[in-house]
Amino acid sequence: MAEWIDGAKSDIIKSDEWESVSDLLHQAVLQQLKEFHVSLFSELNDVERDLCINRALKLIENHQSYQALFKTVSVTLQQALLEQVRSATQDHRHNSDQGSHKNDSDTQISSEIDRIVQYTANAAAKLLEKRPQFRKRLYLCFNRRLPQPLRDIAWKLQLRNESIYQECLNEIDKLQKNRQLGRHLNIKHRCKAIIHTEPLFAVLAQEANLPDIMEIILSYRQSHLKDNASLVDTDYMLLLPFLYLKCGDWNDCTIELIATTIEYYTIFMSTRREHMKETGSQKTASSMKDLAKTVINRIKAIDIDVYKALRSSLASPEETSKPLQNASIYHSIASILRPLVRSLFVGFLPMDVVCFIWDQIVIGMSNPQFDCIPAFCASILLSLRQSIIECKTIKAVEEAIIRDCRIVTITEVQYQIEQFFYKDLRSDLYKGTTGDDIPIIDPIAALSQLSEWPNKVYDEPFFDELLEKRKAEREQLQDHRRQLIKEAEKAGKLAAKESQNNVSTPLSPTKRNQQHHDQQNIPKYSDPIKKINELQLQVDQLKNELQKSKLAASAAAQSKESSAPEKNQDHLHPNPKEKQDPTNDDEVQNYNGRGIFDDGIPANSGTTNKVASPAASTRTHLPSILFGDED
């Protein structure tokens, strides 16, 4: 890390704002641990720790101490940076003389600005390299020129693939041998022709061994194409920005640098959008037509004069073998934009402008739904406004684009994007990628977003009042449930006692006669089936009377045994408060003639004067034991 950043970091850590936010963050982490049901922070793995800290930061981000810390960090970094710049430019300040004071002052200001950009770019690049998970912070640089260190790290973060890099390292020796044997001379000659005949590539032409490096990289691509397909012109053109990225390093290049370039180039070619590919399929044509429609509609909304000029020129017949007399404006504008899109402006715009546009494309690769190519196509056509208005035919429009695109500058493209497209592009870029996608475990913790939350004094543990309140509510709910269970049990016991009283209460003779009379007065039917049912009922009635007589005998034997001395202390005794009289035999009708714990009497035992054992007789008169009311 840079020395001036280390010094600023030490000053920030010593500040009161840092201590205050550290305390808040500590309490917020404890809150998250409670929600995780974890006692120690060390019990979490690395991913869980990051999640816990991110959620804790989300909780305190609106607190006044957190905002104060941001101001302290900004001021401290600014002071440290300016002090570093002043120290570096101190010698130039003392060497200026009186006659050239103004020019030296301008040079000094320019030098200080360049140093500020240089130091901040280097520091940001080192931070991103150390913490690549913050690559979406590059969204702040959208539509801005990226200094070289920041451009290098941005392309590295988005286009890095370790497996392809290792594969390239393993194949470099083989590719170099093929180059020495002259197996790809046609690729080398084509590369020489491209970089030495096009003035836009004059910087690349100064690299003496660049054609050999291009031969190695393109031979690798050709060996990995499907069905042994040949290279097309866009394969050559789209490689040039990656070579321009490391311009000045190719004379003493290493195997690692070649492997890195192959890695970036391969990833970029595999992630191209459909309208940039050379498939020739209907899908590609449809995608290109949609892009053209988007471009022409945006131009129509921004500059009606340019739209009318394009419409009138593109709808005019051409003096070529394939006139576009009946072509629609969308098809015509697609045919004009197709060369620019398929090469991504390489060979049309200066290389610095191409790399500026590519910076925006690379920054947006973190969001797969983001597409800024239509906006840049429209901005280039708007930059050529005067030339397009003067065109009358399609051929004139094509010539104007080829001729005047060479003089378009980064400032012109930036202006068009800033004025007409920046708001929508920035919205699309940030869509679904903000900090709001970090969920909060505790919904009540979202109360930190309320306006009165920052005014709370943190003498107590973080959110303890809310935790205690919810704990009391849970305990109150549990007590209420326990009370309901007790009431249900009590109601069950009362119902059991009422059932016991109903069983022990004998029926009066009037009710018994009425019940017997109701059973006797069964209507008779002439239907044979109903008659059979009637006979079955009579049989059941006889069985019940037989069982009743048996139980009456058992009750009589029990009354005799209760008056005799107790000889056996192991058997259960009936409640002495209850009177055993013959009328209690009618209660057994509720049990269909049998006690719940009776062993039963064999059906073939026809005698009714058999005395039951004391244990068997007492079992039929112990309903209190069933409900747990034994004294």
C-alpha positions in Angstrom: 0.0 0.0 0.0 1.2 3.6 -0.7 2.9 5.3 2.2 0.6 8.3 2.2 -2.4 5.9 2.5 -0.9 4.1 5.4 -0.4 7.4 7.2 -4.0 8.4 6.5 -5.2 5.1 7.8 -3.3 5.5 11.1 -4.8 9.0 11.6 -8.3 7.6 10.8 -8.0 4.8 13.3 -6.9 7.2 16.0 -10.0 9.5 15.5 -13.0 9.7 17.9 -15.3 8.9 15.0 -13.6 5.6 14.3 -13.9 4.6 18.0 -17.6 5.5 18.1 -18.4 3.6 14.9 -16.3 0.6 16.2 -18.5 0.5 19.3 -21.7 0.7 17.2 -20.4 -2.0 14.9 -19.5 -4.2 17.8 -23.0 -4.0 19.3 -24.5 -4.6 15.8 -22.4 -7.7 15.4 -23.6 -9.0 18.8 -27.1 -8.4 17.6 -26.5 -10.4 14.5 -24.9 -13.2 16.5 -28.1 -13.3 18.6 -30.1 -13.6 15.5 -27.8 -16.4 14.2 -28.1 -18.1 17.6 -24.4 -18.2 17.9 -22.5 -17.3 21.0 -19.0 -16.6 19.6 -17.9 -14.8 16.4 -15.1 -17.3 16.0 -17.7 -20.1 15.5 -18.6 -18.6 12.1 -16.7 -19.4 8.9 -15.3 -16.8 6.5 -18.4 -16.4 4.4 -20.7 -16.2 7.5 -18.4 -13.6 9.0 -18.6 -11.4 5.9 -22.3 -11.8 5.9 -22.6 -10.9 9.6 -20.4 -7.8 9.2 -22.2 -6.6 6.1 -25.5 -6.9 7.8 -24.2 -5.1 10.8 -22.9 -2.3 8.6 -26.3 -2.1 7.0 -27.9 -1.5 10.4 -25.7 1.4 11.4 -25.1 3.1 8.0 -27.7 5.9 8.7 -26.3 6.7 12.2 -24.8 10.1 12.6 -21.5 8.6 13.8 -21.2 6.6 10.7 -21.7 9.7 8.5 -19.2 11.6 10.6 -16.6 8.9 10.0 -17.1 9.2 6.2 -16.4 12.9 6.4 -13.3 12.3 8.5 -12.0 9.7 6.1 -12.6 12.0 3.1 -10.8 15.0 4.8 -7.9 12.9 6.0 -7.3 11.3 2.7 -7.5 14.6 0.9 -5.0 16.2 3.3 -2.6 13.3 3.0 -2.8 13.3 -0.8 -2.3 17.0 -1.1 0.7 16.8 1.2 2.2 14.1 -0.9 1.7 16.2 -4.1 3.2 19.3 -2.5 6.2 17.3 -1.4 6.7 15.9 -4.9 6.4 19.2 -6.7 8.4 21.3 -4.2 11.6 21.3 -6.3 9.7 22.7 -9.3 8.2 25.5 -7.2 11.6 26.8 -6.2 13.2 26.7 -9.7 10.7 29.0 -11.4 12.0 32.4 -12.4 10.3 35.8 -12.8 10.1 35.9 -16.6 8.4 32.5 -17.0 6.4 32.6 -13.8 3.1 32.2 -15.6 4.1 29.3 -17.8 5.8 27.6 -14.9 2.7 28.1 -12.8 0.5 26.5 -15.4 3.0 23.7 -15.7 3.0 23.3 -12.0 -0.8 23.1 -11.8 -0.9 20.6 -14.6 1.8 18.6 -12.9 -0.1 18.6 -9.6 -3.3 17.5 -11.2 -1.5 14.7 -13.0 0.1 13.6 -9.8 -3.2 13.6 -7.9 -4.7 11.4 -10.6 -1.6 9.2 -10.6 -1.5 8.7 -6.8 -5.3 8.1 -6.5 -5.3 5.7 -9.4 -2.4 3.7 -8.0 -4.0 3.6 -4.6 -7.4 2.5 -6.0 -5.8 -0.1 -8.1 -4.0 -1.6 -5.1 -7.1 -1.6 -3.0 -9.1 -3.4 -5.8 -6.4 -5.9 -6.2 -6.4 -6.6 -2.5 -10.2 -6.7 -2.3 -11.6 -7.8 -5.7 -15.1 -8.2 -4.2 -15.4 -4.4 -4.4 -15.1 -4.3 -8.2 -18.6 -2.9 -8.5 -17.2 0.3 -7.0 -15.8 0.9 -10.6 -19.4 1.8 -11.5 -18.5 5.2 -10.0 -16.0 5.6 -12.9 -18.6 5.1 -15.7 -18.3 7.6 -18.5 -15.0 8.7 -17.0 -11.4 8.2 -18.4 -9.7 5.5 -16.5 -6.0 6.1 -15.7 -3.7 3.3 -16.9 -3.3 1.6 -13.4 -7.1 1.6 -12.9 -7.7 0.3 -16.4 -5.3 -2.5 -15.9 -7.0 -3.7 -12.7 -10.5 -3.2 -14.1 -9.8 -5.4 -17.2 -8.0 -7.9 -15.0 -10.9 -8.3 -12.5 -13.5 -8.7 -15.3 -11.6 -10.9 -17.8 -9.5 -13.1 -15.5 -9.9 -16.9 -15.8 -7.2 -19.0 -14.1 -7.9 -22.2 -16.0 -7.5 -20.6 -19.4 -4.3 -18.9 -18.1 -2.8 -22.2 -17.1 -3.8 -23.8 -20.3 -2.1 -21.0 -22.3 1.1 -21.4 -20.3 1.1 -25.1 -21.2 0.6 -24.4 -24.9 2.9 -21.4 -25.3 6.0 -23.6 -26.2 4.0 -25.5 -28.8 2.7 -22.3 -30.4 6.2 -20.8 -30.5 7.6 -23.9 -32.3 4.8 -23.7 -34.8 5.6 -20.1 -35.4 9.3 -20.9 -36.0 8.3 -23.6 -38.4 6.2 -21.1 -40.4 3.0 -23.0 -40.1 0.9 -19.8 -39.6 2.7 -17.4 -41.9 -0.6 -16.3 -43.5 -1.7 -15.0 -40.0 1.5 -13.1 -39.5 1.3 -11.5 -43.0 -2.3 -10.5 -42.3 -1.3 -8.9 -39.0 1.5 -6.9 -40.6 -0.8 -5.6 -43.2 -3.4 -4.5 -40.6 -1.1 -2.6 -38.2 1.2 -1.1 -40.8 -1.3 0.1 -43.4 -3.9 1.7 -41.1 -2.9 5.1 -39.6 -5.1 4.5 -36.6 -2.8 1.8 -35.5 0.4 3.8 -35.8 1.3 3.4 -32.2 1.1 -0.4 -32.5 3.2 -0.4 -35.6 6.1 0.9 -33.5 6.3 -2.4 -31.7 8.7 -4.4 -33.8 7.8 -8.0 -32.7 4.1 -7.4 -32.4 3.2 -9.4 -35.6 4.9 -12.5 -34.1 3.0 -12.1 -30.8 -0.3 -11.7 -32.8 0.5 -14.8 -34.7 0.9 -16.8 -31.5 -2.3 -15.5 -30.0 -4.4 -15.9 -33.2 -3.1 -19.4 -33.8 -4.2 -20.3 -30.3 -7.7 -19.0 -31.1 -7.8 -20.8 -34.5 -6.9 -24.1 -32.8 -9.9 -23.7 -30.4 -12.5 -22.8 -33.0 -15.2 -25.3 -33.7 -15.1 -27.4 -36.9 -11.6 -26.0 -37.7 -13.1 -22.7 -38.8 -10.9 -20.0 -40.3 -10.2 -16.7 -38.7 -12.3 -13.7 -39.9 -11.4 -10.0 -39.9 -13.1 -9.3 -36.6 -10.8 -11.9 -34.9 -7.9 -9.7 -35.9 -9.5 -6.3 -35.1 -10.8 -7.3 -31.6 -7.3 -8.3 -30.5 -5.8 -4.9 -31.1 -7.2 -3.1 -27.9 -5.6 -5.8 -25.7 -2.3 -5.2 -27.4 -2.8 -1.4 -27.0 -3.5 -2.0 -23.3 0.2 -3.2 -22.8 1.7 -0.9 -25.4 5.4 -0.3 -24.7 5.8 -3.7 -23.0 5.9 -5.9 -26.1 9.6 -5.4 -27.1 10.6 -7.2 -23.9 7.4 -9.3 -23.4 7.4 -12.5 -21.3 5.5 -15.8 -21.6 3.2 -14.7 -18.7 2.3 -11.5 -20.6 1.3 -13.4 -23.7 -0.7 -15.9 -21.7 -2.5 -13.1 -19.9 -3.4 -11.4 -23.2 -4.7 -14.7 -24.6 -6.7 -15.1 -21.4 -8.3 -11.7 -21.7 -8.9 -12.1 -25.4 -10.5 -15.5 -25.1 -12.9 -14.5 -22.3 -13.9 -11.3 -24.1 -14.6 -13.2 -27.4 -16.7 -15.8 -25.6 -18.9 -13.2 -23.8 -19.8 -11.1 -26.8 -23.4 -10.3 -27.4 -25.3 -11.8 -30.2 -25.2 -8.8 -32.6 -21.4 -8.8 -32.4 -21.0 -12.4 -33.6 -20.3 -13.7 -37.1 -22.8 -16.6 -37.0 -25.0 -15.4 -39.9 -28.0 -16.8 -38.1 -31.5 -15.4 -38.0 -31.0 -14.7 -34.3 -28.0 -12.5 -35.0 -29.8 -10.6 -37.7 -32.8 -10.1 -35.5 -30.6 -8.9 -32.6 -28.9 -6.4 -35.0 -32.2 -5.1 -36.2 -33.4 -4.6 -32.6 -30.2 -2.6 -31.9 -30.7 -0.5 -35.0 -34.3 0.2 -34.0 -33.2 1.3 -30.5 -30.5 3.6 -32.0 -32.8 5.3 -34.5 -35.6 5.8 -32.0 -33.2 7.4 -29.5 -31.8 9.7 -32.3 -35.4 10.6 -33.2 -36.1 11.6 -29.6 -32.9 13.6 -29.3 -32.3 15.3 -32.6 -35.1 15.3 -35.2 -32.9 16.8 -37.9 -30.4 14.0 -37.8 -33.3 11.5 -37.8 -34.9 13.1 -40.9 -31.5 13.2 -42.7 -30.9 9.5 -42.0 -34.4 8.6 -43.0 -34.3 10.5 -46.3 -30.8 9.2 -47.2 -31.4 5.6 -46.2 -34.7 5.4 -48.0 -33.2 6.7 -51.3 -32.2 4.2 -54.0 -28.5 3.4 -54.4 -26.6 3.1 -57.7 -25.2 -0.2 -56.8 -25.8 -3.8 -57.8 -28.1 -4.2 -54.7 -30.3 -1.1 -54.4 -32.1 -0.5 -51.1 -35.0 1.2 -52.7 -37.7 -0.7 -50.8 -35.7 -1.3 -47.6 -37.1 -0.1 -44.3 -35.1 2.4 -42.3 -34.4 -0.1 -39.6 -32.8 -2.5 -42.1 -30.8 0.3 -43.6 -29.5 1.6 -40.4 -28.6 -1.9 -39.3 -26.5 -2.4 -42.5 -24.6 0.8 -41.7 -24.1 0.1 -38.0 -23.2 -3.5 -38.5 -19.4 -2.9 -39.3 -19.1 -0.6 -36.3 -20.8 -3.1 -33.9 -19.1 -6.3 -35.1 -15.6 -4.7 -34.6 -16.7 -2.6 -31.6 -15.5 0.6 -33.3 -11.9 -0.8 -33.8 -10.7 0.6 -37.1 -13.2 3.4 -37.1 -12.3 5.5 -34.0 -8.9 6.4 -32.6 -7.5 3.8 -30.3 -7.8 6.0 -27.2 -11.5 6.5 -27.9 -11.9 2.8 -28.6 -10.3 1.9 -25.3 -12.5 4.5 -23.5 -15.6 2.8 -24.9 -14.2 -0.6 -24.0 -13.6 0.6 -20.4 -17.3 1.3 -20.1 -18.2 -2.1 -21.6 -15.7 -3.9 -19.3 -17.0 -2.1 -16.2 -20.6 -3.2 -17.1 -19.6 -6.8 -17.4 -20.5 -7.3 -13.7 -24.1 -6.8 -14.7 -25.0 -9.3 -17.5 -28.1 -7.3 -18.4 -26.2 -4.1 -19.0 -25.7 -3.1 -22.7 -24.3 0.3 -23.5 -23.4 -0.4 -27.2 -26.6 1.2 -28.6 -26.0 4.3 -26.6 -22.4 4.7 -27.9 -23.6 4.0 -31.5 -26.2 6.8 -31.2 -23.6 9.1 -29.5 -21.2 8.7 -32.4 -23.9 9.4 -35.0 -24.9 12.5 -33.0 -21.2 13.6 -32.9 -21.2 13.4 -36.7 -24.4 15.5 -36.9 -23.2 18.1 -39.5 -21.7 15.5 -41.8 -24.9 13.3 -41.7 -27.2 16.2 -42.4 -25.3 16.9 -45.6 -25.6 13.3 -46.9 -28.2 12.5 -49.5 -27.6 8.8 -50.1 -26.6 5.7 -48.2 -23.2 5.6 -49.7 -22.6 9.2 -48.6 -23.6 8.3 -45.0 -21.2 5.3 -45.0 -18.3 7.5 -46.3 -19.0 10.2 -43.8 -18.9 7.6 -41.0 -15.6 6.1 -42.2 -14.0 9.6 -42.8 -15.2 11.6 -39.8 -15.1 8.9 -37.1 -11.3 9.2 -37.2 -11.4 12.6 -35.6 -14.0 12.0 -32.9 -12.6 12.6 -29.5 -13.3 11.2 -26.0 -14.7 14.5 -24.9 -17.3 14.5 -27.7 -18.4 11.0 -26.8 -18.5 11.8 -23.1 -20.6 14.9 -23.7 -23.2 13.0 -25.8 -23.4 10.2 -23.1 -23.6 12.7 -20.3 -26.3 14.8 -21.9 -28.7 12.1 -23.3 -27.9 8.6 -22.0 -26.1 8.8 -18.7 -29.1 8.7 -16.4 -30.7 5.6 -18.1 -27.3 3.8 -18.4 -26.4 4.4 -14.8 -29.8 3.2 -13.7 -29.4 0.0 -15.7 -25.9 -0.4 -14.4 -26.9 -0.2 -10.8 -30.1 -2.2 -11.2 -30.1 -5.2 -8.8 -26.5 -4.6 -7.7 -26.9 -2.1 -4.8 -26.4 -2.9 -1.1 -30.2 -3.4 -0.8 -29.7 -7.1 -1.8 -28.2 -7.8 1.6 -31.1 -9.1 3.6 -31.7 -8.2 7.3 -32.4 -11.2 9.5 -34.3 -9.4 12.1 -37.2 -7.3 10.6 -37.4 -5.2 13.8 -33.7 -4.2 13.2 -35.0 -2.3 10.1 -36.2 0.3 12.6 -32.7 1.7 12.3 -34.0 3.4 9.1 -36.4 5.6 11.0 -35.6 9.2 11.5 -35.6 9.1 15.3 -33.2 6.1 15.5 -29.9 8.2 15.4 -31.0 10.1 18.4 -30.9 7.1 20.7 -28.2 7.1 23.4 -26.1 3.9 23.3 -25.4 3.5 27.0 -27.2 0.2 26.9 -26.5 -2.8 24.7 -27.5 -2.4 21.1 -31.3 -3.1 20.6 -31.6 -4.7 24.0 -34.9 -3.0 24.6 -36.4 -4.5 21.5 -35.0 -7.9 22.4 -36.4 -7.8 26.0 -39.8 -6.6 24.7 -40.0 -9.5 22.2 -38.8 -11.9 24.9 -41.6 -10.7 27.3 -44.1 -11.1 24.5 -43.0 -14.7 23.8 -43.2 -15.6 27.5 -46.6 -14.1 27.8 -47.8 -16.1 24.8 -46.3 -19.3 26.4 -48.1 -18.6 29.7 -51.3 -18.1 27.9 -50.9 -21.4 26.1 -50.1 -23.2 29.4 -53.3 -21.7 31.0 -55.4 -23.0 28.1 -53.9 -26.4 28.5 -54.7 -26.5 32.2 -58.2 -25.3 31.6 -58.7 -28.0 29.0 -57.4 -30.7 31.5 -59.7 -29.4 34.2 -62.7 -29.4 31.8 -61.8 -33.0 30.9 -61.8 -34.1 34.6 -65.1 -32.4 35.2 -66.6 -34.2 32.2 -65.2 -37.5 33.5 -66.8 -36.9 36.9 -70.1 -36.1 35.4 -69.9 -39.3 33.3 -69.1 -41.2 36.5 -72.1 -39.8 38.3 -74.3 -40.7 35.4 -73.1 -44.3 35.4 -73.5 -44.7 39.2 -77.1 -43.2 39.2 -79.7 -46.1 38.8 -82.6 -45.7 36.5 -86.0 -45.4 38.0 -88.6 -48.3 37.5 -90.6 -46.0 35.3 -87.7 -45.2 32.9 -86.7 -48.9 32.8 -90.3 -50.0 31.9 -90.5 -47.2 29.3 -87.2 -48.3 27.8 -88.3 -52.0 27.8 -91.6 -51.0 26.3 -89.9 -49.0 23.5 -87.8 -52.0 22.7 -90.8 -54.3 22.6 -92.9 -52.1 20.4 -90.9 -52.6 17.2 -93.0 -52.4 14.1 -93.4 -55.5 12.1 -93.1 -55.5 8.4 -94.0 -58.0 5.8 -90.7 -57.5 4.1 -88.5 -60.7 4.7 -85.3 -58.7 5.1 -86.9 -56.4 7.7 -88.3 -59.4 9.4 -84.8 -60.9 9.6 -83.6 -57.7 11.1 -86.4 -57.8 13.7 -85.4 -61.3 14.7 -81.8 -60.3 15.0 -82.8 -57.5 17.4 -84.7 -59.9 19.5 -81.7 -62.2 19.7 -79.5 -59.3 20.8 -82.1 -58.4 23.5 -82.0 -61.9 24.9 -78.2 -61.8 25.0 -78.3 -58.6 26.9 -80.8 -59.9 29.5 -78.6 -63.0 29.9 -75.5 -60.9 30.5 -77.5 -58.7 32.9 -78.5 -61.7 35.0 -74.8 -62.8 35.2 -73.7 -59.4 36.4 -76.5 -59.3 39.0 -75.1 -62.5 40.4 -71.7 -60.9 40.6 -73.0 -57.9 42.4 -74.8 -60.1 45.0 -71.6 -62.0 45.6 -69.7 -58.8 46.1 -72.1 -57.5 48.8 -71.6 -60.8 50.7 -67.9 -60.6 50.5 -67.8 -57.0 51.8 -69.7 -58.0 55.0 -67.2 -60.9 55.7 -63.8 -60.4 57.4 -61.0 -59.4 54.9 -58.9 -62.5 54.2 -56.9 -61.1 51.3 -55.3 -57.7 51.6 -54.0 -57.7 48.0 -57.2 -57.1 46.2 -58.8 -53.6 45.6 -61.8 -52.5 47.8 -64.7 -50.4 46.6 -65.3 -47.0 48.1 -67.0 -47.6 51.5 -69.0 -44.4 51.0 -70.7 -46.0 48.0 -73.7 -48.2 48.7 -73.9 -51.5 46.8 -77.5 -52.3 46.2 -79.2 -54.4 43.5 -80.4 -51.2 41.6 -76.8 -50.4 40.7 -76.8 -53.4 38.3 -78.6 -51.2 35.8 -75.6 -49.0 35.3 -73.8 -51.7 33.4 -76.1 -51.1 30.5 -73.8 -48.2 29.6 -71.0 -50.8 29.2 -73.1 -53.2 27.2 -73.1 -55.6 30.1 -69.3 -55.8 30.6 -66.9 -53.8 32.8 -63.9 -52.2 31.1 -61.4 -54.4 32.9 -63.5 -57.5 32.9 -61.9 -60.7 31.7 -65.2 -61.7 30.4 -67.4 -64.8 30.9 -67.4 -67.7 28.4 -70.4 -67.8 26.2 -70.9 -71.6 26.8 -71.2 -71.0 30.5 -75.0 -71.2 30.8 -75.2 -71.1 34.6 -76.2 -67.8 36.2 -75.5 -68.7 39.9 -71.7 -68.9 39.5 -70.2 -66.4 42.0 -67.5 -64.1 40.6 -64.2 -63.7 42.3 -63.7 -60.5 44.4 -61.1 -59.1 42.1 -63.3 -59.5 39.0 -66.2 -57.9 40.8 -64.3 -54.9 42.1 -62.9 -54.1 38.7 -66.3 -53.3 37.3 -66.9 -50.7 39.9 -63.7 -48.6 39.8 -64.3 -45.8 37.3 -62.4 -43.3 39.5 -59.2 -45.2 38.9 -59.6 -44.6 35.1 -59.5 -40.8 35.6 -56.8 -40.7 38.3 -59.0 -39.7 41.2 -58.1 -42.5 43.6 -57.9 -41.3 47.2 
